[in-house]
């Protein structure tokens, strides 16, 4: 028998969707619901024959709700499930199987997907969509959190100061410090809509998120190293698999570059999503992991291993590499603002006159390969990246930066190659441009000869 514990706060509609999936895909469980003084408990009262329901007189928060549920249950394994989840076939067996495989595994979580069937960010060491083997991680999301009760009793309850958010991260960190392991279960899949209990309460969400984040890093100070999230949007194809291996190699090379170990790197590959959505998820992951920098690298870039070292040395809020579009005419991603229209639109042009091997200020940053301080996003409005009409997600981000007067730079001495039919760099662009100019001159020359010939005929 497994204890399933839910903390409910004004989530009747979500429970009505979750309970049927639970009954359909779960066996041998005992359900306990802890209600945090919801306004409407009509549906909860219909569950008396299906669950143990505990009613609190006030909203005590998620952490306290879980603790109350654990005290009211006794089975050797328990799983906390948010009301806005939908479970699938074999979800619970996959989780409990991981815990039973090793007594030193304190907690495990499933592969989480959002309601658009995209992968859900849960850890700084982001778990890939293609995960087929259980993976050791730093922490797992509290949306579905399965624990070994013996480990829970040794590690302690969730710290209730967190109210909600960051309590599971804190608990996992304590567990790891005590010699336990945290695992991501490859054979368990759960759909998680996310944020349903906070809809329409943005200020409330931000307040507790920031409080929890600050409390976590106060209790678990970093080792002094700066954290860097190496993020790339990618797709579930051969190129994506190549890129994962490439990024792992890149991380190893970067670690070798810093003999004093100033930085710690977390590779992040996001699959099967629009590029702008993937970039936004990367920002959220970096913020939740307390990363100081995000190093964006597109999946089709060829990046020298010392690129990060060069960019970070500039100590700028946002600095990119010299990159070029992968298709002819191979234009450089070095932009200047040419016009702001009366209706507030921005029109950018390509700079062809950039200085060689220098840090140069630009009006927009190309998304191919750039380094940005995570603190920048505290100054910008969401979404940080978006595509609208003819505006790419990198230009959208650049416009936000312009409006907040945050400067952007390109290091023209840090070239990267764009992987198309050929590896595109400055030589490709210059060569193609010269070829087109010669071709144009040739055509104009032939037209002049034809014109003179026609004039001669007319004279005769």
C-alpha positions as CSV (number, residue, x, y, z in Angstrom):
1,X,0.0,0.0,0.0
2,X,1.3,3.5,-1.0
3,X,0.1,6.8,0.6
4,X,-0.9,9.5,-1.9
5,X,-1.0,12.9,-0.3
6,X,-2.5,16.0,-1.9
7,X,-2.6,19.5,-0.6
8,X,-5.6,21.4,-1.9
9,X,-6.3,25.1,-2.1
10,X,-9.3,26.2,-4.2
11,X,-8.5,23.5,-6.8
12,X,-11.8,21.6,-7.0
13,X,-11.9,21.8,-10.8
14,X,-8.4,20.3,-11.0
15,X,-9.2,17.6,-8.5
16,X,-12.2,16.6,-10.6
17,X,-9.8,16.0,-13.5
18,X,-7.1,14.3,-11.4
19,X,-9.1,11.8,-9.4
20,X,-10.5,9.9,-12.4
21,X,-6.9,9.4,-13.8
22,X,-5.8,8.3,-10.4
23,X,-8.5,5.7,-10.1
24,X,-7.9,4.5,-13.7
25,X,-4.1,4.2,-13.5
26,X,-3.3,3.4,-9.8
27,X,-3.6,0.4,-7.6
28,X,-3.0,-0.3,-3.9
29,X,-3.0,3.2,-2.6
30,X,-4.6,5.2,0.2
31,X,-5.5,8.8,-0.6
32,X,-5.2,11.6,1.8
33,X,-6.2,15.2,0.9
34,X,-5.2,18.1,3.2
35,X,-7.4,21.1,2.4
36,X,-6.0,24.6,3.2
37,X,-9.2,26.4,4.0
38,X,-10.6,26.4,0.4
39,X,-13.6,28.6,-0.3
40,X,-15.6,25.8,-1.8
41,X,-15.3,22.3,-0.5
42,X,-18.4,20.8,-2.2
43,X,-16.5,18.4,-4.3
44,X,-14.2,17.3,-1.4
45,X,-17.2,16.3,0.6
46,X,-18.1,13.8,-2.1
47,X,-14.8,12.0,-1.6
48,X,-15.4,10.8,1.9
49,X,-15.6,7.2,0.8
50,X,-12.5,7.5,-1.4
51,X,-10.1,9.5,0.7
52,X,-9.1,10.7,4.2
53,X,-9.8,14.5,4.0
54,X,-8.3,16.8,6.6
55,X,-9.7,20.3,6.8
56,X,-7.4,23.2,8.0
57,X,-9.0,26.3,9.5
58,X,-6.6,28.5,7.5
59,X,-4.2,28.4,4.6
60,X,-1.1,27.0,6.2
61,X,0.8,26.6,2.9
62,X,2.0,23.7,0.9
63,X,4.9,22.6,3.1
64,X,2.7,22.5,6.2
65,X,0.0,20.7,4.3
66,X,2.4,17.9,3.3
67,X,3.7,17.6,6.8
68,X,0.2,17.2,8.1
69,X,-0.5,14.5,5.5
70,X,2.6,12.6,6.4
71,X,1.8,12.6,10.1
72,X,-1.7,11.2,9.3
73,X,-0.3,8.3,7.2
74,X,2.1,5.5,7.9
75,X,2.9,3.4,4.8
76,X,6.6,2.9,3.9
77,X,6.4,5.0,0.7
78,X,4.4,8.2,0.1
79,X,4.0,10.4,-2.9
80,X,2.9,14.0,-2.9
81,X,0.8,15.0,-5.9
82,X,-0.4,18.5,-6.9
83,X,-4.1,18.7,-7.9
84,X,-3.2,20.1,-11.3
85,X,-1.5,16.8,-12.4
86,X,-2.8,14.0,-14.5
87,X,-1.3,10.6,-13.9
88,X,-0.6,7.9,-16.6
89,X,-0.2,4.1,-16.8
90,X,2.5,2.8,-14.6
91,X,3.3,6.2,-13.0
92,X,3.3,5.0,-9.4
93,X,5.1,1.6,-10.1
94,X,7.9,3.5,-11.8
95,X,8.4,5.8,-8.8
96,X,8.2,3.2,-6.1
97,X,10.4,0.9,-8.1
98,X,13.2,3.4,-8.0
99,X,12.9,3.9,-4.2
100,X,12.9,0.1,-3.6
101,X,16.0,-0.4,-5.7
102,X,18.3,1.4,-3.2
103,X,17.6,2.4,0.4
104,X,19.9,5.4,0.0
105,X,17.5,7.0,-2.6
106,X,15.5,9.4,-0.5
107,X,13.1,10.8,-3.2
108,X,12.3,10.4,-6.8
109,X,10.1,12.2,-9.3
110,X,8.5,11.3,-12.7
111,X,9.2,12.7,-16.2
112,X,7.0,15.8,-16.0
113,X,5.3,17.3,-19.1
114,X,3.1,20.4,-19.3
115,X,-0.4,20.2,-20.7
116,X,1.0,21.0,-24.1
117,X,3.0,17.8,-24.0
118,X,6.3,19.6,-23.9
119,X,9.0,18.7,-21.4
120,X,8.7,20.5,-18.0
121,X,11.8,22.2,-16.5
122,X,12.5,20.6,-13.1
123,X,16.3,20.7,-12.4
124,X,19.3,22.7,-13.3
125,X,20.8,19.4,-14.6
126,X,17.8,19.2,-17.0
127,X,16.6,15.7,-17.8
128,X,16.3,15.0,-21.6
129,X,13.2,13.9,-23.3
130,X,14.9,10.7,-24.4
131,X,15.7,9.6,-20.9
132,X,15.6,5.8,-20.8
133,X,17.6,5.1,-17.6
134,X,16.9,6.5,-14.1
135,X,19.1,9.6,-13.6
136,X,20.6,11.1,-10.4
137,X,19.7,14.7,-10.1
138,X,20.0,17.6,-7.6
139,X,16.3,17.7,-6.8
140,X,12.9,16.8,-8.2
141,X,9.9,18.9,-8.6
142,X,7.3,19.1,-5.7
143,X,4.5,18.6,-8.3
144,X,5.0,14.9,-7.9
145,X,7.4,14.0,-5.1
146,X,7.8,10.3,-4.0
147,X,9.6,9.7,-0.7
148,X,11.0,6.8,1.3
149,X,9.4,7.3,4.8
150,X,12.5,6.1,6.6
151,X,14.6,8.7,4.9
152,X,11.9,11.3,5.5
153,X,12.0,10.5,9.3
154,X,15.8,10.9,9.3
155,X,16.0,14.0,7.1
156,X,13.0,15.7,8.7
157,X,9.8,17.3,7.4
158,X,9.5,20.1,4.9
159,X,10.5,23.4,6.5
160,X,7.3,25.3,6.8
161,X,8.9,28.8,6.5
162,X,8.8,28.2,2.7
163,X,5.0,28.2,2.7
164,X,5.1,27.0,-0.9
165,X,7.9,26.6,-3.5
166,X,11.5,25.8,-2.8
167,X,10.6,23.5,0.1
168,X,11.3,20.4,-1.9
169,X,14.6,21.8,-3.2
170,X,15.6,22.6,0.4
171,X,14.7,19.0,1.5
172,X,16.6,17.4,-1.3
173,X,19.7,19.5,-0.5
174,X,19.5,18.3,3.1
175,X,19.1,14.7,1.9
176,X,22.1,15.0,-0.3
177,X,24.1,16.5,2.5
178,X,23.2,13.5,4.7
179,X,24.5,11.1,2.0
180,X,21.2,10.3,0.3
181,X,20.5,10.3,-3.4
182,X,17.7,11.9,-5.5
183,X,16.6,10.2,-8.7
184,X,14.6,11.0,-11.8
185,X,12.5,8.0,-12.8
186,X,12.5,7.3,-16.5
187,X,9.5,4.9,-16.4
188,X,7.1,7.3,-14.7
189,X,5.2,10.0,-16.7
190,X,2.9,12.7,-15.3
191,X,1.2,15.6,-16.9
192,X,1.5,18.8,-14.9
193,X,-0.4,22.0,-15.9
194,X,1.4,24.1,-13.3
195,X,0.4,27.2,-11.3
196,X,-3.4,26.5,-11.2
197,X,-3.7,27.4,-7.5
198,X,-2.1,30.8,-8.1
199,X,-4.0,31.9,-11.2
200,X,-4.8,35.6,-11.0
201,X,-2.5,36.0,-8.0
202,X,0.8,37.0,-9.7
203,X,2.0,39.2,-6.8
204,X,1.4,36.4,-4.4
205,X,3.3,34.0,-6.5
206,X,6.3,36.3,-7.1
207,X,6.4,37.2,-3.4
208,X,6.7,33.6,-2.2
209,X,9.0,32.6,-5.1
210,X,11.5,35.3,-4.2
211,X,11.2,34.7,-0.5
212,X,11.8,31.0,-1.0
213,X,14.7,31.5,-3.3
214,X,16.4,33.9,-0.9
215,X,15.8,31.6,2.0
216,X,17.2,28.6,0.2
217,X,20.4,30.3,-0.8
218,X,20.8,31.8,2.7
219,X,20.5,28.3,4.2
220,X,22.5,26.6,1.4
221,X,25.2,29.1,0.4
222,X,27.0,28.4,-2.9
223,X,30.6,27.2,-2.7
224,X,31.8,30.5,-4.1
225,X,31.7,29.4,-7.7
226,X,29.5,31.2,-10.2
227,X,26.9,29.1,-11.8
228,X,26.5,29.0,-15.6
229,X,23.6,27.4,-17.4
230,X,24.6,26.3,-20.9
231,X,21.3,26.4,-22.7
232,X,20.2,25.4,-26.2
233,X,16.9,24.9,-27.9
234,X,16.9,21.7,-29.9
235,X,14.6,19.0,-31.4
236,X,14.2,15.3,-31.0
237,X,16.3,14.3,-33.9
238,X,19.8,13.1,-34.7
239,X,21.2,16.7,-34.5
240,X,19.8,17.0,-31.0
241,X,21.5,13.8,-29.8
242,X,24.8,15.0,-31.4
243,X,24.4,18.3,-29.6
244,X,23.9,16.7,-26.2
245,X,27.2,14.8,-26.6
246,X,28.8,18.0,-27.9
247,X,27.6,20.0,-25.0
248,X,28.9,17.5,-22.5
249,X,32.3,17.7,-24.2
250,X,32.1,21.5,-24.1
251,X,31.4,21.5,-20.4
252,X,34.5,19.3,-19.8
253,X,36.6,21.6,-21.9
254,X,35.4,24.6,-20.1
255,X,36.2,23.0,-16.7
256,X,39.7,22.5,-18.0
257,X,40.0,26.1,-19.0
258,X,39.4,27.3,-15.4
259,X,42.1,25.8,-13.3
260,X,40.9,27.8,-10.2
261,X,37.4,26.3,-10.7
262,X,35.7,29.7,-10.7
263,X,32.6,28.4,-12.4
264,X,30.3,25.3,-12.4
265,X,28.4,24.5,-15.5
266,X,25.0,22.9,-16.1
267,X,24.2,21.8,-19.6
268,X,20.5,22.2,-20.6
269,X,19.0,21.0,-23.8
270,X,15.3,21.7,-24.4
271,X,13.4,19.6,-27.0
272,X,10.4,19.8,-29.2
273,X,9.4,23.4,-28.4
274,X,9.3,26.7,-30.2
275,X,12.7,28.4,-29.9
276,X,11.2,31.3,-27.9
277,X,9.5,29.0,-25.5
278,X,12.7,27.0,-25.0
279,X,14.6,30.1,-24.3
280,X,12.0,31.3,-21.7
281,X,12.2,27.9,-20.0
282,X,16.0,28.2,-19.9
283,X,15.6,31.5,-18.1
284,X,13.2,30.0,-15.6
285,X,15.5,27.1,-14.9
286,X,18.5,29.4,-14.5
287,X,16.6,31.5,-12.0
288,X,15.4,28.6,-10.0
289,X,18.9,27.1,-9.9
290,X,20.5,30.3,-8.8
291,X,22.6,30.6,-11.9
292,X,24.7,33.7,-12.4
293,X,24.9,33.4,-16.2
294,X,23.0,31.8,-19.1
295,X,25.2,30.8,-22.1
296,X,22.8,30.4,-25.0
297,X,24.2,28.2,-27.8
298,X,22.0,27.2,-30.7
299,X,22.1,23.5,-31.7
300,X,23.7,24.2,-35.0
301,X,26.6,26.3,-33.8
302,X,30.3,25.3,-33.9
303,X,31.8,27.0,-30.8
304,X,35.5,27.0,-29.8
305,X,36.0,25.7,-26.2
306,X,37.4,29.0,-25.0
307,X,34.4,31.1,-26.1
308,X,32.8,31.3,-22.7
309,X,36.1,32.4,-21.1
310,X,36.4,35.2,-23.7
311,X,32.9,36.4,-23.3
312,X,32.8,36.3,-19.5
313,X,36.0,38.3,-19.3
314,X,34.2,41.4,-20.7
315,X,31.9,41.5,-17.6
316,X,29.0,42.8,-19.6
317,X,25.3,42.1,-18.9
318,X,24.9,40.8,-22.4
319,X,27.6,39.9,-25.0
320,X,27.5,37.7,-28.1
321,X,29.8,36.1,-30.6
322,X,30.3,37.1,-34.2
323,X,27.9,34.8,-36.0
324,X,26.3,34.6,-39.5
325,X,23.1,33.3,-40.9
326,X,23.5,29.8,-42.3
327,X,21.9,30.5,-45.6
328,X,23.0,32.8,-48.4
329,X,23.7,35.6,-48.4
330,X,25.1,34.6,-45.0
331,X,24.4,37.9,-43.3
332,X,26.2,38.8,-40.1
333,X,24.2,38.9,-36.9
334,X,25.5,42.4,-36.1
335,X,22.6,44.8,-35.9
336,X,22.0,48.5,-35.9
337,X,18.8,50.3,-35.2
338,X,17.8,52.2,-38.3
339,X,14.4,53.5,-37.5
340,X,11.7,53.7,-34.8
341,X,8.3,54.3,-36.4
342,X,5.6,56.5,-35.1
343,X,3.6,53.5,-33.9
344,X,6.6,52.3,-31.8
345,X,8.0,49.7,-34.2
346,X,11.7,49.1,-34.5
347,X,13.5,48.5,-37.8
348,X,17.0,47.0,-37.7
349,X,19.6,46.7,-40.4
350,X,22.8,44.7,-40.7
351,X,26.2,46.3,-39.8
352,X,28.9,45.5,-42.3
353,X,31.5,47.8,-40.8
354,X,32.3,46.1,-37.5
355,X,35.8,46.6,-36.0
356,X,38.1,43.6,-36.1
357,X,38.8,41.6,-32.9
358,X,37.0,44.2,-30.7
359,X,34.1,44.4,-28.3
360,X,31.6,46.5,-30.2
361,X,28.2,47.8,-29.0
362,X,25.2,46.7,-31.0
363,X,21.5,47.6,-31.1
364,X,20.3,44.0,-31.2
365,X,21.9,40.6,-30.3
366,X,21.7,37.5,-32.5
367,X,20.5,34.4,-30.7
368,X,23.1,32.1,-32.2
369,X,25.6,32.3,-29.3
370,X,25.5,34.8,-26.4
371,X,26.2,35.2,-22.7
372,X,23.7,37.0,-20.5
373,X,23.7,37.7,-16.8
374,X,20.6,36.1,-15.2
375,X,20.0,39.2,-13.2
376,X,19.1,41.0,-16.5
377,X,15.8,39.1,-16.6
378,X,14.8,40.6,-13.2
379,X,14.6,44.0,-15.1
380,X,12.6,42.7,-18.1
381,X,8.9,41.9,-18.6
382,X,7.7,38.4,-19.6
383,X,7.9,36.9,-22.1
384,X,11.6,37.5,-22.4
385,X,11.6,35.9,-25.9
386,X,8.8,35.8,-28.4
387,X,8.0,35.8,-32.1
388,X,5.6,38.3,-33.5
389,X,5.0,39.0,-37.2
390,X,8.5,39.4,-38.7
391,X,10.2,39.8,-35.4
392,X,12.4,36.9,-34.3
393,X,12.7,35.9,-30.6
394,X,16.2,37.4,-30.4
395,X,15.0,40.8,-31.8
396,X,12.1,40.7,-29.3
397,X,14.6,40.2,-26.5
398,X,16.8,43.0,-27.9
399,X,13.8,45.4,-28.0
400,X,13.1,44.7,-24.3
401,X,16.8,45.5,-23.6
402,X,16.7,48.7,-25.5
403,X,13.6,49.9,-23.7
404,X,15.3,49.2,-20.3
405,X,18.5,50.9,-21.6
406,X,20.6,47.7,-21.1
407,X,23.5,47.8,-23.5
408,X,24.4,44.8,-25.7
409,X,27.7,43.9,-27.3
410,X,29.3,41.6,-29.8
411,X,32.9,40.4,-29.5
412,X,34.1,40.3,-33.1
413,X,37.1,38.4,-32.1
414,X,35.0,35.5,-30.9
415,X,33.7,33.9,-34.1
416,X,31.4,30.9,-34.2
417,X,30.5,28.7,-37.1
418,X,26.9,28.1,-38.2
419,X,26.3,24.6,-39.3
420,X,24.3,24.5,-42.6
421,X,25.4,22.8,-45.8
422,X,28.7,24.3,-45.0
423,X,30.1,25.8,-41.8
424,X,29.3,29.5,-42.2
425,X,31.8,32.1,-40.9
426,X,33.1,35.6,-41.9
427,X,35.1,34.2,-44.8
428,X,31.9,32.6,-46.2
429,X,30.0,35.9,-45.9
430,X,32.9,38.0,-47.4
431,X,33.5,35.5,-50.2
432,X,29.8,35.2,-51.1
433,X,29.5,39.0,-51.1
434,X,32.5,39.5,-53.4
435,X,31.2,36.8,-55.7
436,X,27.8,38.5,-55.9
437,X,29.3,41.9,-56.5
438,X,31.5,40.5,-59.3
439,X,28.5,38.8,-60.8
440,X,26.5,42.0,-60.6
441,X,29.3,44.0,-62.2
442,X,29.6,41.4,-65.0
443,X,25.9,41.6,-65.7
444,X,25.9,45.4,-65.8
445,X,29.0,45.3,-68.1
446,X,27.2,43.1,-70.5
447,X,24.2,45.4,-70.5
448,X,26.4,48.4,-71.2
449,X,28.0,46.5,-74.2
450,X,24.5,45.6,-75.5
451,X,23.4,49.2,-75.1
452,X,26.4,50.5,-77.1
453,X,25.7,47.9,-79.8
454,X,22.1,49.0,-80.1
455,X,23.1,52.6,-80.3
456,X,25.6,51.9,-83.0
457,X,22.9,50.1,-85.1
458,X,20.6,53.0,-84.7
459,X,23.2,55.5,-85.9
460,X,23.9,53.4,-89.0
